[in-house]
Amino acid sequence: MEPSEPFNVLSLRHVPAGPGSWRSAARIRSLVDGVDVVETIHPDSDSSLFHEMLIGPPETWPLRAGGEPRRVELSSNYCDTGCCGGVFVTIERSGGLVVWTWENTDDIRVPLPPDSHFDADRYDAELDRFVADHSWEEPVDTAARLLARELVALDWHRRWNCLTPPRGFGVSVGDRGEEAHVTMRFRVEDSLLSTAFRHYTVSVTGNEPVENQVRRFAEHIDTSDPRSTAQHG
């Protein structure tokens, strides 16, 4: 699996949600050798990678290259890729190499780029750098990140015997601007019935430090039974 040419270089950047986006979370764009490949082969698409996907532990990050191949959705047509298509990559690590194999279910007539071959150490370093960079955040993004950290410190899900989504501890940016808020979703039982789903919402304002707002909310949910205090759905 060794490349015949020099390694490709991955660079990641944050972009705001587009006007047609169905979620307010900041998006992640992946550039290979400085080229936004997704924009090239799937123009005017919406990125399927959200900032909140990187809130959790490294093994849950969608672009993390592990021992087993992982198929990752990179873009959509502002709807479910099962019906409308999108761009995917299969990410595989082999020794000192990380390989992306491209797939375009939006339009199979569009020529696919060749596999991208990254030096594993540089690949990991770029992903770690990107996750550690908070300079782009708005207060609501900071609140989402800090809330996830508080949930881990409190061991909240285990203490209250609640189930969390696979990424980001169920924390997401619900809206921005005057209606800025963070949503925290979870299940109170191991079931997919609607009665199992709950959520909390915390507004984020510019009137006080974000850290204080998150801490106060975390203290509230830490002492309240989510089965009776959280909203359904």
N, C-alpha and C positions, 0 to 999 in steps of 0.2 A: 504494500500500500504506500510505498515511498513515492513522492511526486517526482516527475522528470524535470520540472521547472522549479525555480525558487519559490519559497513559501508565499502564499497570499497573506495579506494583512487585514485583520478585522478592526473596524472602528465603530463605536456605538454612539448614538446621540439621542437626546430627548427631543420630542416635538409635541406641541399642544394638540389636543383633539381637534379634528377637522369639523367644519360646520355641519356635515352630515353624520357625524359620529353618534352612536347611540349611547355612549358612555363618556363621562367627563374626565376620565383618567388620562394622564399624559401618556403618550405613545413612545415606543422605542423603535428607532430605525437602525438597520444594520448595513454598513458600508463595507464592501470588499474592494480593497485597493483604491479606496476613495470613491467608488461608484455605488450608488443606491441601486442594487440589482433588482430589488422588488419593484421600484418605480419604473425601471426599464422594461421589465417583462409583464408587469401588471399595473399600468399607469392609472392614476386617479383612484387607487384602492385605499382602504383603511388598514393601518397596521393592526395586527392581532396581538401584538406584544404590549402589555400595559405595565406601567411603572410598578403597580401594586404586586405584580408577579415576582418582583425581586425583593419584597419585604421579608419573606420568610428565610429559612436556612438555605445555604448554598445548594444542597441537593435538590431543592424544589425549583430552583431557577430554570426556566425553560431552555436557556441557551447553554447551561452547564453540560459539558461533555463527560459522560460517565463510561462505565465499562460496557454497557449495553446500548445498541443503537436507539436513538430517540427521534421520533417524527414530530416536528414542531411546525405549527401554523404561523406563518409570518404575515399574511395579508388576507383580507376578505373584501367582498363587495358590499360592505355595510349590512351584511346579513349572514346567515349560517352558511358555512362553506360546504355543508352537505348538499345544499340545493343550488348554491350560487357560485361555488368554486373559490379558489384562492391559490396562494403560493405557499409551498411547504419546503422544508429541508429535513433530511434525515441526518442527524448529527452522530458521529461515531468517533471514538477515541481509540487509537492503536499506538501504544508506546508514546513516542514523542510527537505524535501527529494527531490533529483533529481534522476530520473530513466532513464537509457539507455536500450532500447530494441533493440537487434541486428537483422540484416537481411543481408543475403548474396545472392545476385542475380548472383554472379560469378559462384558459384557451390553449388547448394542446397543439394548436398550429404555430404558436410562438416558439421559436427555437430556444431550448434551454441552455444556460451557460454550462461550461464544464464544471466538474466537481471542484470545490474550493478546498485547498489544502493549507492548513494553518500550523505553525509551530505551536505545540501544546502549551509551552510555558508562556509565550507571548499572548496566546489566546486567553489563558486563565488570567493573566495580568490585566488585560484590557477589560475583561468582565468584572474583575475585582475593582479596578479603577472606576469603572462606570457606576457600580453599585455604591461605592463610597462617596461619590460626588453628589452633594446636596445643594450646590450653588444655584441650580436652576429652579428650586422648589418655590412654590407659592405657599402661604401659610397652611392651606388645606392639605397640601401634599406632605408637609412636615408633620401635621397632625396625624395623618394616616400612618406614617412611619413610626412616630413616637407611640401611638396607641398599640401597634403591633408589638413593640418592644415592651410596653407595660404588661400586655397579656402574657408574654413569655415570663417576665419577672414574677408575675402573680401566679403563674401556672393555672391560669383561669379556667381553661377548658377542662382540664383534668379535675380540678377542685369541684366544679359544678357538673361534672359528668356530661359535658356537651361535646358535640362533634363539629369539627371545623372543616371548611373546604380545603382541598389539597395545597393551595398556594395562598400566601399572604395572610393566613389566619382569619380569612373571611373579611378582612378590612379593605375598604375601597373608597375612593373619592366619589361622593354622590352628586355634588354640584359645585360650581365655582361662583365667584362674584358675590352679589348680595345674598344669595341663597347657599353660600358655601357650607358644606357639611360632609361628614365622614359617616359611612355606614359600616356596621359590623354584623355579619351574617353567620348563623350557626344553626345546628339542629339539636333539639333537646332529647331526641331518641334516634336509634338506628333504623330509620324508616324514611322512605321517599314520599310518604303521604304529606299532604299540605299541612296537616296539624303538627308535624315535627319541626317545621321551619320557623325560626324566630329572627328578629334583628333589632339592633339598637341604632339610633341615629344621634349624632352629636354635632351641633352647629359650631362653626368656627368663625370667630369675629376678629376684627383688628383692634379691639378695645383693650386687650390684655395679652400677655405673652402666650403663645401657643402651648408652651410647656405647662403652664398653669391650668389651661382649659382641659388638656388631656389628662393631667393628674387628677383633677376634680372628677372628671367623668369616670376614670378608672377606679377611683375610690368608691364611687356610687355603685357601679356594677359589681364590684368585689364583695359588697355587703348585701346585695339584693338577689333573690332567687330569680334567675332568668325565666323560669317557667311561669312566673306570675307578673314580672315587671317588663319583659321584652315584648315588642309588638309581634304579631303573627305575620307570617309570610316571608 
